[in-house]
């Protein structure tokens, strides 16, 4: 687990947005045959 000490609310927003994008775009999902959501969408089209 990674811990952050935030100094501003904008810093919280930036880190949160980055983490969400990484989780939703770059992390493979077992339920998607170990593809990222982005890769799975491309195959579905």
C-alpha distance matrix in Angstrom:
0.0 3.8 6.6 10.1 13.5 15.8 19.5 21.1 21.0 21.6 18.5 16.5 18.6 18.1 14.3 14.5 17.3 15.8 12.7 15.3 17.5 15.2 14.2 17.9 19.6 17.9 16.0 18.6 19.3 21.1 23.4 24.6 25.5 22.4 23.2 21.4 23.0 24.8 26.3 27.3 29.1 31.0 32.2 33.3 35.5
3.8 0.0 3.8 6.8 10.3 12.6 16.1 17.9 18.1 18.5 15.2 13.7 16.1 15.3 11.5 12.5 15.4 13.7 11.2 14.4 16.5 14.3 14.2 17.9 19.3 17.7 16.6 19.7 20.9 23.2 25.4 26.1 27.2 24.0 24.3 22.1 23.5 24.9 26.6 28.0 29.4 31.1 32.8 33.9 35.8
6.6 3.8 0.0 3.8 6.9 9.6 13.1 15.2 15.7 16.7 13.4 11.9 14.9 14.7 11.2 12.3 15.7 14.6 12.6 15.7 18.1 16.6 16.6 20.0 21.7 20.5 19.7 22.9 24.0 26.3 28.3 29.1 30.5 27.3 27.5 25.0 26.1 27.4 29.5 30.7 31.9 33.7 35.5 36.5 38.2
10.1 6.8 3.8 0.0 3.8 6.0 9.4 11.6 12.5 13.4 10.0 9.0 12.4 12.1 9.1 10.9 14.2 13.4 12.3 15.4 17.6 16.7 17.3 20.5 21.9 21.2 20.9 24.5 25.7 28.4 30.2 30.6 32.3 29.1 28.8 26.0 26.8 27.7 30.1 31.6 32.3 34.0 36.2 37.1 38.5
13.5 10.3 6.9 3.8 0.0 3.8 6.6 9.4 11.1 12.6 9.6 9.2 12.9 13.1 11.0 12.9 16.1 15.9 15.3 18.2 20.4 19.9 20.6 23.6 25.1 24.5 24.5 28.1 29.3 32.0 33.7 34.1 35.9 32.8 32.4 29.4 30.0 30.8 33.4 34.8 35.4 37.1 39.4 40.2 41.4
15.8 12.6 9.6 6.0 3.8 0.0 3.8 5.8 7.5 9.0 6.3 6.3 9.9 10.5 9.3 11.2 14.1 14.4 14.5 17.0 19.1 19.3 20.3 22.8 24.2 24.2 24.6 28.3 29.5 32.5 33.9 34.0 36.1 33.1 32.3 29.1 29.3 29.8 32.7 34.2 34.3 36.0 38.6 39.2 40.2
19.5 16.1 13.1 9.4 6.6 3.8 0.0 3.8 7.1 8.5 6.8 8.2 11.3 11.8 11.7 13.8 16.2 16.7 17.5 19.8 21.6 22.1 23.4 25.7 26.9 27.0 27.7 31.5 32.8 35.9 37.2 37.2 39.3 36.4 35.3 32.0 32.1 32.3 35.3 37.0 36.8 38.4 41.2 41.8 42.5
21.1 17.9 15.2 11.6 9.4 5.8 3.8 0.0 3.8 5.3 5.2 6.7 8.9 10.1 11.0 12.6 14.5 15.7 16.9 18.6 20.3 21.5 22.8 24.6 25.9 26.5 27.5 31.2 32.4 35.7 36.6 36.4 38.8 36.1 34.8 31.3 31.0 31.1 34.3 35.8 35.3 37.0 39.9 40.3 40.7
21.0 18.1 15.7 12.5 11.1 7.5 7.1 3.8 0.0 3.8 5.3 5.0 6.3 8.8 10.1 10.6 12.3 14.3 15.4 16.4 18.4 20.0 21.0 22.4 24.0 25.1 26.0 29.6 30.5 33.8 34.4 34.3 36.9 34.4 33.0 29.5 28.8 29.0 32.4 33.6 32.9 34.8 37.7 37.8 38.2
21.6 18.5 16.7 13.4 12.6 9.0 8.5 5.3 3.8 0.0 3.8 5.3 5.0 6.2 8.6 9.7 10.4 12.2 14.1 15.2 16.5 18.3 19.8 21.0 22.1 23.2 24.6 28.3 29.5 33.0 33.6 33.1 35.7 33.1 31.4 27.8 27.1 26.9 30.3 31.8 30.9 32.5 35.6 35.9 36.0
18.5 15.2 13.4 10.0 9.6 6.3 6.8 5.2 5.3 3.8 0.0 3.8 5.4 5.1 6.2 8.5 9.9 10.7 12.2 14.2 15.5 16.5 18.2 20.0 21.0 21.5 22.7 26.5 27.9 31.4 32.4 31.9 34.2 31.4 29.9 26.4 26.2 26.1 29.3 31.0 30.5 32.0 35.0 35.6 36.0
16.5 13.7 11.9 9.0 9.2 6.3 8.2 6.7 5.0 5.3 3.8 0.0 3.8 5.6 5.4 6.0 8.5 10.0 10.5 12.1 14.2 15.4 16.3 18.1 19.7 20.4 21.2 24.8 25.8 29.1 30.0 29.8 32.3 29.7 28.4 25.0 24.6 25.0 28.2 29.5 29.1 31.0 33.8 34.1 34.8
18.6 16.1 14.9 12.4 12.9 9.9 11.3 8.9 6.3 5.0 5.4 3.8 0.0 3.8 5.6 5.1 6.0 8.5 9.9 10.4 12.1 14.1 15.2 16.3 17.8 19.1 20.2 23.8 24.8 28.3 28.8 28.3 31.0 28.6 27.0 23.3 22.5 22.7 26.1 27.3 26.6 28.5 31.4 31.5 32.0
18.1 15.3 14.7 12.1 13.1 10.5 11.8 10.1 8.8 6.2 5.1 5.6 3.8 0.0 3.8 5.5 5.2 6.1 8.6 10.0 10.7 12.2 14.2 15.4 16.2 17.1 18.7 22.4 23.9 27.5 28.4 27.5 29.9 27.3 25.5 21.9 21.5 21.2 24.4 26.1 25.5 27.0 30.0 30.5 30.9
14.3 11.5 11.2 9.1 11.0 9.3 11.7 11.0 10.1 8.6 6.2 5.4 5.6 3.8 0.0 3.8 5.5 5.1 6.1 8.6 9.9 10.5 12.1 14.2 15.2 15.5 16.5 20.3 21.8 25.2 26.4 25.9 28.1 25.2 23.9 20.4 20.5 20.6 23.6 25.3 25.2 26.8 29.5 30.2 31.0
14.5 12.5 12.3 10.9 12.9 11.2 13.8 12.6 10.6 9.7 8.5 6.0 5.1 5.5 3.8 0.0 3.8 5.4 5.1 6.1 8.6 9.8 10.4 12.1 13.9 14.9 15.5 19.1 20.0 23.4 24.1 23.9 26.4 23.9 22.5 19.1 18.6 19.2 22.4 23.5 23.4 25.4 28.0 28.3 29.2
17.3 15.4 15.7 14.2 16.1 14.1 16.2 14.5 12.3 10.4 9.9 8.5 6.0 5.2 5.5 3.8 0.0 3.8 5.5 5.2 6.1 8.6 9.9 10.5 11.8 13.3 14.8 18.2 19.4 23.0 23.5 22.7 25.3 23.0 21.1 17.5 16.7 16.7 20.1 21.4 20.8 22.6 25.5 25.8 26.3
15.8 13.7 14.6 13.4 15.9 14.4 16.7 15.7 14.3 12.2 10.7 10.0 8.5 6.1 5.1 5.4 3.8 0.0 3.8 5.5 5.2 6.1 8.6 10.0 10.4 11.0 12.7 16.4 18.2 21.8 22.8 21.8 24.0 21.3 19.4 15.9 15.9 15.7 18.6 20.5 20.3 21.7 24.5 25.4 26.0
12.7 11.2 12.6 12.3 15.3 14.5 17.5 16.9 15.4 14.1 12.2 10.5 9.9 8.6 6.1 5.1 5.5 3.8 0.0 3.8 5.5 5.1 6.0 8.5 9.9 10.1 10.6 14.3 15.7 19.2 20.4 19.9 22.0 19.2 18.0 14.6 14.9 15.5 18.3 19.7 20.1 21.9 24.2 25.0 26.2
15.3 14.4 15.7 15.4 18.2 17.0 19.8 18.6 16.4 15.2 14.2 12.1 10.4 10.0 8.6 6.1 5.2 5.5 3.8 0.0 3.8 5.4 5.1 6.0 8.2 9.8 10.3 13.6 14.4 18.0 18.5 17.9 20.5 18.3 16.7 13.2 12.6 13.5 16.6 17.5 17.5 19.7 22.1 22.3 23.5
17.5 16.5 18.1 17.6 20.4 19.1 21.6 20.3 18.4 16.5 15.5 14.2 12.1 10.7 9.9 8.6 6.1 5.2 5.5 3.8 0.0 3.8 5.5 5.2 5.6 7.5 9.4 12.6 14.1 17.9 18.5 17.1 19.6 17.3 15.1 11.4 10.8 10.8 14.0 15.5 15.3 17.0 19.6 20.3 21.1
15.2 14.3 16.6 16.7 19.9 19.3 22.1 21.5 20.0 18.3 16.5 15.4 14.1 12.2 10.5 9.8 8.6 6.1 5.1 5.4 3.8 0.0 3.8 5.6 5.3 5.1 6.6 10.3 12.4 16.0 17.3 16.1 18.0 15.2 13.4 10.0 10.8 11.0 13.5 15.3 15.9 17.3 19.6 20.8 22.0
14.2 14.2 16.6 17.3 20.6 20.3 23.4 22.8 21.0 19.8 18.2 16.3 15.2 14.2 12.1 10.4 9.9 8.6 6.0 5.1 5.5 3.8 0.0 3.8 5.8 6.1 5.4 8.7 9.8 13.3 14.4 13.9 16.1 13.5 12.3 9.2 9.6 11.1 13.5 14.4 15.4 17.4 19.2 19.9 21.7
17.9 17.9 20.0 20.5 23.6 22.8 25.7 24.6 22.4 21.0 20.0 18.1 16.3 15.4 14.2 12.1 10.5 10.0 8.5 6.0 5.2 5.6 3.8 0.0 3.8 6.3 6.5 8.8 9.4 13.1 13.3 12.2 14.9 13.0 11.1 7.6 6.6 8.2 11.1 11.6 12.0 14.4 16.4 16.7 18.3
19.6 19.3 21.7 21.9 25.1 24.2 26.9 25.9 24.0 22.1 21.0 19.7 17.8 16.2 15.2 13.9 11.8 10.4 9.9 8.2 5.6 5.3 5.8 3.8 0.0 3.8 6.1 8.2 10.0 13.8 14.3 12.3 14.5 12.3 9.7 5.9 5.8 5.7 8.5 10.2 10.6 12.1 14.4 15.4 16.7
17.9 17.7 20.5 21.2 24.5 24.2 27.0 26.5 25.1 23.2 21.5 20.4 19.1 17.1 15.5 14.9 13.3 11.0 10.1 9.8 7.5 5.1 6.1 6.3 3.8 0.0 3.8 6.5 9.4 12.9 14.5 12.6 13.9 11.0 8.9 5.7 7.7 7.8 9.1 11.3 12.8 13.7 15.5 17.2 18.7
16.0 16.6 19.7 20.9 24.5 24.6 27.7 27.5 26.0 24.6 22.7 21.2 20.2 18.7 16.5 15.5 14.8 12.7 10.6 10.3 9.4 6.6 5.4 6.5 6.1 3.8 0.0 3.8 6.5 9.8 11.8 10.7 11.9 8.8 7.9 5.5 8.0 9.6 10.4 11.6 13.8 15.3 16.3 17.8 20.0
18.6 19.7 22.9 24.5 28.1 28.3 31.5 31.2 29.6 28.3 26.5 24.8 23.8 22.4 20.3 19.1 18.2 16.4 14.3 13.6 12.6 10.3 8.7 8.8 8.2 6.5 3.8 0.0 3.8 6.7 8.9 7.6 8.2 4.9 4.7 4.2 7.3 9.4 9.0 9.6 12.5 13.9 14.1 15.7 18.4
19.3 20.9 24.0 25.7 29.3 29.5 32.8 32.4 30.5 29.5 27.9 25.8 24.8 23.9 21.8 20.0 19.4 18.2 15.7 14.4 14.1 12.4 9.8 9.4 10.0 9.4 6.5 3.8 0.0 3.8 5.4 5.3 6.7 4.9 5.8 6.0 7.5 10.7 10.5 9.6 12.6 14.8 14.5 15.2 18.3
21.1 23.2 26.3 28.4 32.0 32.5 35.9 35.7 33.8 33.0 31.4 29.1 28.3 27.5 25.2 23.4 23.0 21.8 19.2 18.0 17.9 16.0 13.3 13.1 13.8 12.9 9.8 6.7 3.8 0.0 3.8 5.3 5.2 4.6 7.4 9.1 10.6 13.8 12.8 11.4 14.7 16.7 15.6 16.3 19.8
23.4 25.4 28.3 30.2 33.7 33.9 37.2 36.6 34.4 33.6 32.4 30.0 28.8 28.4 26.4 24.1 23.5 22.8 20.4 18.5 18.5 17.3 14.4 13.3 14.3 14.5 11.8 8.9 5.4 3.8 0.0 3.8 5.5 6.9 8.5 10.0 10.1 13.5 12.9 10.4 13.3 15.8 14.5 14.3 18.0
24.6 26.1 29.1 30.6 34.1 34.0 37.2 36.4 34.3 33.1 31.9 29.8 28.3 27.5 25.9 23.9 22.7 21.8 19.9 17.9 17.1 16.1 13.9 12.2 12.3 12.6 10.7 7.6 5.3 5.3 3.8 0.0 3.8 5.4 5.5 7.3 7.3 10.4 9.2 6.7 9.9 12.1 10.8 11.1 14.6
25.5 27.2 30.5 32.3 35.9 36.1 39.3 38.8 36.9 35.7 34.2 32.3 31.0 29.9 28.1 26.4 25.3 24.0 22.0 20.5 19.6 18.0 16.1 14.9 14.5 13.9 11.9 8.2 6.7 5.2 5.5 3.8 0.0 3.8 5.5 8.8 10.1 12.5 10.3 8.5 12.2 13.5 11.5 12.6 16.1
22.4 24.0 27.3 29.1 32.8 33.1 36.4 36.1 34.4 33.1 31.4 29.7 28.6 27.3 25.2 23.9 23.0 21.3 19.2 18.3 17.3 15.2 13.5 13.0 12.3 11.0 8.8 4.9 4.9 4.6 6.9 5.4 3.8 0.0 3.8 6.8 9.3 11.5 9.6 9.1 12.8 13.9 12.8 14.5 17.7
23.2 24.3 27.5 28.8 32.4 32.3 35.3 34.8 33.0 31.4 29.9 28.4 27.0 25.5 23.9 22.5 21.1 19.4 18.0 16.7 15.1 13.4 12.3 11.1 9.7 8.9 7.9 4.7 5.8 7.4 8.5 5.5 5.5 3.8 0.0 3.8 6.4 7.9 5.9 5.9 9.5 10.4 9.9 11.8 14.6
21.4 22.1 25.0 26.0 29.4 29.1 32.0 31.3 29.5 27.8 26.4 25.0 23.3 21.9 20.4 19.1 17.5 15.9 14.6 13.2 11.4 10.0 9.2 7.6 5.9 5.7 5.5 4.2 6.0 9.1 10.0 7.3 8.8 6.8 3.8 0.0 3.8 5.3 5.2 6.2 8.6 10.0 10.8 12.4 14.6
23.0 23.5 26.1 26.8 30.0 29.3 32.1 31.0 28.8 27.1 26.2 24.6 22.5 21.5 20.5 18.6 16.7 15.9 14.9 12.6 10.8 10.8 9.6 6.6 5.8 7.7 8.0 7.3 7.5 10.6 10.1 7.3 10.1 9.3 6.4 3.8 0.0 3.8 5.5 5.0 6.1 8.6 9.9 10.4 12.5
24.8 24.9 27.4 27.7 30.8 29.8 32.3 31.1 29.0 26.9 26.1 25.0 22.7 21.2 20.6 19.2 16.7 15.7 15.5 13.5 10.8 11.0 11.1 8.2 5.7 7.8 9.6 9.4 10.7 13.8 13.5 10.4 12.5 11.5 7.9 5.3 3.8 0.0 3.8 5.5 5.3 6.4 8.9 10.0 11.1
26.3 26.6 29.5 30.1 33.4 32.7 35.3 34.3 32.4 30.3 29.3 28.2 26.1 24.4 23.6 22.4 20.1 18.6 18.3 16.6 14.0 13.5 13.5 11.1 8.5 9.1 10.4 9.0 10.5 12.8 12.9 9.2 10.3 9.6 5.9 5.2 5.5 3.8 0.0 3.8 5.5 5.2 6.4 8.8 10.3
27.3 28.0 30.7 31.6 34.8 34.2 37.0 35.8 33.6 31.8 31.0 29.5 27.3 26.1 25.3 23.5 21.4 20.5 19.7 17.5 15.5 15.3 14.4 11.6 10.2 11.3 11.6 9.6 9.6 11.4 10.4 6.7 8.5 9.1 5.9 6.2 5.0 5.5 3.8 0.0 3.8 5.4 5.2 6.2 8.9
29.1 29.4 31.9 32.3 35.4 34.3 36.8 35.3 32.9 30.9 30.5 29.1 26.6 25.5 25.2 23.4 20.8 20.3 20.1 17.5 15.3 15.9 15.4 12.0 10.6 12.8 13.8 12.5 12.6 14.7 13.3 9.9 12.2 12.8 9.5 8.6 6.1 5.3 5.5 3.8 0.0 3.8 5.4 5.0 6.4
31.0 31.1 33.7 34.0 37.1 36.0 38.4 37.0 34.8 32.5 32.0 31.0 28.5 27.0 26.8 25.4 22.6 21.7 21.9 19.7 17.0 17.3 17.4 14.4 12.1 13.7 15.3 13.9 14.8 16.7 15.8 12.1 13.5 13.9 10.4 10.0 8.6 6.4 5.2 5.4 3.8 0.0 3.8 5.5 5.5
32.2 32.8 35.5 36.2 39.4 38.6 41.2 39.9 37.7 35.6 35.0 33.8 31.4 30.0 29.5 28.0 25.5 24.5 24.2 22.1 19.6 19.6 19.2 16.4 14.4 15.5 16.3 14.1 14.5 15.6 14.5 10.8 11.5 12.8 9.9 10.8 9.9 8.9 6.4 5.2 5.4 3.8 0.0 3.8 5.5
33.3 33.9 36.5 37.1 40.2 39.2 41.8 40.3 37.8 35.9 35.6 34.1 31.5 30.5 30.2 28.3 25.8 25.4 25.0 22.3 20.3 20.8 19.9 16.7 15.4 17.2 17.8 15.7 15.2 16.3 14.3 11.1 12.6 14.5 11.8 12.4 10.4 10.0 8.8 6.2 5.0 5.5 3.8 0.0 3.8
35.5 35.8 38.2 38.5 41.4 40.2 42.5 40.7 38.2 36.0 36.0 34.8 32.0 30.9 31.0 29.2 26.3 26.0 26.2 23.5 21.1 22.0 21.7 18.3 16.7 18.7 20.0 18.4 18.3 19.8 18.0 14.6 16.1 17.7 14.6 14.6 12.5 11.1 10.3 8.9 6.4 5.5 5.5 3.8 0.0
